[in-house]
Amino acid sequence: MSALFQKILPIFFLFCFAGLQGTAFAQPKLPVYKIKGTVYDSTRTYPLQAVSVMSTSGKGTITDIDGHYLIEATDKDSIWFSYLGKPTMRFPVARMNLSVAFDIALQVNVPELAEVRVKPRNYRQDSIQNRQDYAKVFNYRKPGISPSVNSSGVGFDLDEIINMFRFKRNRSMLSFQRRLISEEQEKFVKHRFSKGLVRRLTQLDGDSLDYFMQLYVPSYIFTLKADDYTYQKYIKDSGERFKKGLLPVPAWRQEEEEER
C-alpha cells in the first residue's frame, strides 16, 4: 500500500462516519399544511382585499377581491395579518383547527356608500341625444350650386361651390351619415322587438329565444309603420311558425320593398 493511499484512507473513513452520523441524527421533514380563510372588516360584513398574510417561515400572500387567502405553513409556524401597515397578533398553526377555514375580522371600518339607483336606458332619450351629438352629420347634405338671395341681390354661395370639390370629405360625411342612420334604425327595431316582449308572446326562452330573434327580426319599415296589434300578431304568428320549424313568411318584407 503506497504512502499516499495510507494518508487518504483515514480522511475517507472520517467523511463516511460524519455522513452516517448526520443521517442518523437528521430531523424528519415537517408536514406542510394549507391554511385558508376569509378576512373581514370589524362588522364581519365586508371582505377585505389586499390584506397581507405572512408566516414565520417567510412565506406570504394577500387576500383577493373576496377577502380569501391561502398560505402554506408547518405546525411549528405562526401566521399573522397586516392591513394598512397594522399587523395583528401571531396565531400558532399548532393551535388551529385546520379542518375548517380560519376566518378573521380586523378592526377596520369600511365606509358604506350611499345607495345608487341606476335608471334603465331610455331609447327616445338616447336617440335624441345621439341626434344632438351628431347633428352636423345627420343634417349633412351633398353640396351643390343653388342661388342665394341677400341684400346685394341674387348670387351663389362660394362655400358651397368650394365644398363641391372636396370629394374625399363628401364621401366620408355621406358614409358616416348612412352608418349613423343604420345604427339608429337597428336600435329602434331592438327597442320594439325586445326580448321581454318576444318571450311573453312566444313563451320561448334560452337559446331558442335568441335564435328566434335573429331569424325573425322584422324590417325597420315594418317596425316603424305597424301598430301594436299588427306588430304583436306578427310576433305570435312567427313564434308558432318557429315551433313548427318553418321559416319566416316574406310577406311582411313587401312593405320595405315598396318603400324603396
C-alpha positions as CSV (number, residue, x, y, z in Angstrom):
1,M,0.0,0.0,0.0
2,S,1.5,3.3,-1.0
3,A,2.2,6.1,1.4
4,L,-0.3,8.4,-0.4
5,F,-3.1,5.9,-0.1
6,Q,-2.3,5.5,3.6
7,K,-2.7,9.2,4.1
8,I,-6.1,9.4,2.1
9,L,-7.7,6.4,3.7
10,P,-8.2,7.9,7.2
11,I,-9.7,11.0,5.7
12,F,-12.1,8.9,3.6
13,F,-13.3,7.0,6.7
14,L,-13.7,10.2,8.6
15,F,-16.1,11.7,5.9
16,C,-18.1,8.4,5.7
17,F,-18.5,8.4,9.6
18,A,-19.6,12.1,9.6
19,G,-22.2,11.3,6.8
20,L,-23.6,8.4,8.6
21,Q,-23.8,10.3,11.9
22,G,-25.5,13.3,10.1
23,T,-28.1,10.9,8.6
24,A,-28.8,9.2,11.9
25,F,-29.4,12.5,13.7
26,A,-31.2,14.4,10.8
27,Q,-34.6,15.7,11.8
28,P,-37.6,14.4,9.9
29,K,-39.2,16.9,7.4
30,L,-42.2,18.7,9.0
31,P,-45.6,18.2,7.2
32,V,-46.9,21.3,5.4
33,Y,-50.5,22.4,5.8
34,K,-52.6,24.6,3.6
35,I,-54.4,27.3,5.7
36,K,-57.2,29.2,4.1
37,G,-59.9,31.5,5.2
38,T,-61.5,34.9,4.7
39,V,-60.6,38.3,6.2
40,Y,-63.5,40.7,7.1
41,D,-63.9,44.1,8.5
42,S,-64.8,44.7,12.1
43,T,-68.5,44.1,11.4
44,R,-67.9,40.8,9.6
45,T,-70.0,42.2,6.7
46,Y,-67.4,43.3,4.1
47,P,-64.5,41.1,3.0
48,L,-61.1,43.0,2.8
49,Q,-58.9,42.8,-0.3
50,A,-55.1,43.2,-0.3
51,V,-54.6,42.1,3.3
52,S,-51.1,40.7,3.8
53,V,-50.9,37.2,5.3
54,M,-47.5,36.1,6.4
55,S,-45.9,33.1,8.2
56,T,-42.8,32.9,10.5
57,S,-41.2,30.6,7.9
58,G,-41.1,33.6,5.5
59,K,-44.0,32.7,3.2
60,G,-46.7,35.2,2.4
61,T,-49.7,36.1,0.3
62,I,-52.5,38.6,0.1
63,T,-56.3,38.3,0.1
64,D,-58.2,38.5,-3.2
65,I,-61.2,40.7,-4.0
66,D,-63.5,38.4,-1.9
67,G,-61.2,38.5,1.1
68,H,-60.0,34.9,0.6
69,Y,-56.4,33.8,1.2
70,L,-54.4,30.5,1.1
71,I,-51.0,30.1,2.7
72,E,-48.8,27.0,3.4
73,A,-47.2,26.6,6.8
74,T,-46.0,23.9,9.2
75,D,-47.2,23.2,12.7
76,K,-44.2,25.0,14.0
77,D,-45.1,28.2,12.2
78,S,-47.4,31.1,13.2
79,I,-49.2,33.3,10.8
80,W,-50.3,36.9,11.1
81,F,-52.2,39.5,9.1
82,S,-51.3,43.1,8.2
83,Y,-53.6,45.8,6.7
84,L,-52.7,49.4,6.1
85,G,-49.4,48.8,8.0
86,K,-51.1,47.5,11.1
87,P,-50.2,43.9,12.0
88,T,-52.2,41.5,14.1
89,M,-51.0,39.2,16.8
90,R,-49.4,35.9,15.7
91,F,-51.6,32.8,15.5
92,P,-49.7,29.4,16.1
93,V,-50.6,26.9,13.4
94,A,-50.5,24.1,16.0
95,R,-53.5,25.6,17.9
96,M,-55.6,26.0,14.7
97,N,-58.4,23.7,13.7
98,L,-57.2,23.0,10.2
99,S,-60.3,21.1,9.2
100,V,-62.2,24.4,8.9
101,A,-61.4,27.8,7.4
102,F,-59.5,30.3,9.6
103,D,-61.6,33.4,9.2
104,I,-60.7,36.6,11.0
105,A,-62.2,40.1,11.4
106,L,-59.8,43.1,11.6
107,Q,-60.5,46.3,13.4
108,V,-61.2,48.2,10.2
109,N,-64.4,50.1,9.4
110,V,-65.4,50.1,5.8
111,P,-67.5,53.2,4.9
112,E,-70.8,52.3,3.5
113,L,-71.5,54.1,0.2
114,A,-74.9,55.7,-0.4
115,E,-77.3,53.6,-2.5
116,V,-77.1,54.4,-6.2
117,R,-80.1,53.8,-8.3
118,V,-79.4,53.1,-11.9
119,K,-82.2,54.1,-14.2
120,P,-82.8,51.9,-17.2
121,R,-81.8,53.3,-20.6
122,N,-84.5,55.1,-22.5
123,Y,-84.5,54.6,-26.2
124,R,-86.1,58.0,-27.0
125,Q,-83.7,60.0,-24.8
126,D,-80.7,58.1,-26.3
127,S,-81.9,58.8,-29.8
128,I,-82.5,62.5,-29.2
129,Q,-79.0,62.8,-27.5
130,N,-77.4,60.9,-30.4
131,R,-79.1,63.3,-32.9
132,Q,-77.8,66.3,-30.9
133,D,-74.3,64.9,-30.6
134,Y,-74.0,64.2,-34.3
135,A,-76.3,67.0,-35.6
136,K,-73.7,68.1,-38.1
137,V,-73.6,64.6,-39.7
138,F,-77.3,64.0,-39.6
139,N,-78.1,67.3,-41.2
140,Y,-75.4,67.0,-43.8
141,R,-76.5,67.2,-47.5
142,K,-74.4,66.9,-50.6
143,P,-73.1,70.3,-51.6
144,G,-74.4,71.8,-54.9
145,I,-74.9,75.1,-56.7
146,S,-78.1,76.9,-55.6
147,P,-78.9,80.6,-55.8
148,S,-79.0,82.7,-52.6
149,V,-80.8,85.9,-52.1
150,N,-79.3,88.7,-49.9
151,S,-79.3,92.5,-49.6
152,S,-76.9,92.7,-52.6
153,G,-79.2,90.7,-54.8
154,V,-79.2,87.1,-56.1
155,G,-75.9,85.2,-56.0
156,F,-74.2,81.9,-55.3
157,D,-72.8,80.6,-52.0
158,L,-69.0,80.5,-52.5
159,D,-68.5,77.9,-49.7
160,E,-71.0,75.5,-51.4
161,I,-69.0,75.8,-54.6
162,I,-65.7,75.0,-52.8
163,N,-67.3,72.1,-50.9
164,M,-68.4,70.6,-54.2
165,F,-64.8,69.8,-55.0
166,R,-64.0,68.4,-51.6
167,F,-64.7,64.8,-52.8
168,K,-63.0,62.9,-50.0
169,R,-64.7,64.9,-47.3
170,N,-68.1,64.5,-49.0
171,R,-67.7,60.7,-49.3
172,S,-66.6,60.4,-45.7
173,M,-69.5,62.5,-44.4
174,L,-72.1,60.6,-46.5
175,S,-70.7,57.2,-45.4
176,F,-70.7,58.3,-41.7
177,Q,-74.3,59.7,-42.1
178,R,-75.5,56.4,-43.6
179,R,-73.8,54.4,-40.8
180,L,-75.4,56.6,-38.1
181,I,-78.9,56.3,-39.7
182,S,-78.4,52.5,-40.0
183,E,-77.4,52.2,-36.3
184,E,-80.4,54.4,-35.3
185,Q,-82.8,52.1,-37.2
186,E,-81.3,49.0,-35.7
187,K,-81.7,50.4,-32.2
188,F,-85.3,51.3,-33.0
189,V,-86.0,47.7,-34.1
190,K,-84.4,46.3,-31.0
191,H,-86.5,48.7,-28.9
192,R,-89.8,47.4,-30.3
193,F,-88.7,43.8,-30.9
194,S,-87.5,43.5,-27.3
195,K,-86.6,40.2,-25.7
196,G,-89.1,40.7,-22.9
197,L,-92.0,41.2,-25.3
198,V,-91.0,38.3,-27.5
199,R,-90.6,36.0,-24.5
200,R,-94.0,37.0,-23.2
201,L,-95.8,36.5,-26.6
202,T,-94.0,33.3,-27.7
203,Q,-93.2,31.6,-24.4
204,L,-89.7,30.9,-25.8
205,D,-86.6,31.1,-23.6
206,G,-82.8,30.5,-23.6
207,D,-81.1,29.6,-26.9
208,S,-84.4,29.1,-28.7
209,L,-85.4,32.7,-27.9
210,D,-82.0,34.0,-29.1
211,Y,-82.2,32.1,-32.3
212,F,-85.8,33.1,-33.0
213,M,-84.9,36.8,-32.5
214,Q,-82.1,36.5,-35.0
215,L,-84.2,34.6,-37.6
216,Y,-87.5,36.5,-37.3
217,V,-86.2,40.1,-36.7
218,P,-88.6,42.4,-38.6
219,S,-87.5,45.1,-41.0
220,Y,-87.2,48.7,-40.0
221,I,-90.1,49.9,-42.3
222,F,-92.4,47.3,-40.8
223,T,-91.4,48.1,-37.3
224,L,-91.9,51.8,-38.0
225,K,-95.3,51.5,-39.7
226,A,-97.0,48.6,-37.9
227,D,-99.4,49.4,-35.0
228,D,-99.1,47.5,-31.7
229,Y,-101.8,44.9,-32.7
230,T,-100.2,44.1,-36.0
231,Y,-96.7,44.0,-34.6
232,Q,-97.6,41.7,-31.7
233,K,-99.7,39.5,-34.0
234,Y,-96.6,39.1,-36.2
235,I,-94.6,38.0,-33.2
236,K,-97.2,35.5,-32.1
237,D,-97.7,34.0,-35.6
238,S,-93.9,33.9,-36.1
239,G,-93.5,32.1,-32.8
240,E,-95.9,29.4,-33.9
241,R,-94.1,29.0,-37.2
242,F,-90.7,28.8,-35.4
243,K,-92.0,26.0,-33.1
244,K,-93.1,24.1,-36.2
245,G,-89.7,24.5,-37.8
246,L,-90.9,26.9,-40.6
247,L,-89.0,29.8,-42.0
248,P,-90.3,33.4,-41.7
249,V,-93.0,34.5,-44.1
250,P,-91.6,37.1,-46.5
251,A,-94.9,39.0,-46.9
252,W,-94.0,41.5,-44.2
253,R,-90.9,42.5,-46.2
254,Q,-93.0,43.7,-49.1
255,E,-93.7,47.0,-47.4
256,E,-89.9,47.6,-47.3
257,E,-89.5,46.8,-50.9
258,E,-92.4,49.1,-51.8
259,E,-90.8,51.8,-49.8
260,R,-87.7,51.5,-51.9
